[in-house]
Amino acid sequence: MFKDALRDIVEQVDGGLAGLIMDASGITLERYTKAGATVDIDTVGIEFGVVVSAVKRATEMLEAGAPRELAVTTANMTTIIRMLDDTYFLALALSPEGNVGKGRYLMRTAAPKITAEL
C-alpha cells in the first residue's frame, strides 16, 4: 500500500523524483524513486528528519502547535515534508522546476490513507 501511494505521488507531479515514509528515528518504512532519478531519498529523509525534530522543539517552545508541513528549496531540489503523526513523516523530492503546489496537494490527500495503514 505504501509503495503504491508513494509511486502515485511521485509519478503524478511534474518534476517528482522520489518519495519516502520515515519514522522520527530515521528508519525508512517505504521509499520510491522514479526511474532515472539520482536522488538518495533515504539520506534526504535522515538529514531533514533532524530539521523536523528541531522544528518540533521550536513549535513546542512557542506553543504554536505541532508542525504539519515543511518545505526546503535549494538550487538542485525542493523537498516537501508532511507530518503524518508525532512519529512518521512523508517526504517528496522534486526537481527545481517541479510543481510544488501539486506535490503538496497530493501529499495532503494521501496522508489520511497512509496514516490509517500505519
Secondary structure, 3 states (H helix, E strand, C coil): CHHHHHHHHHHHCCCEEEEEEEECCCCEEEEEECCCCCCCHHHHHHHHHHHHHHHHHHHHHCCCCCCCEEEEECCCCEEEEEECCCCEEEEEEECCCCCHHHHHHHHHHHHHHHHHHC
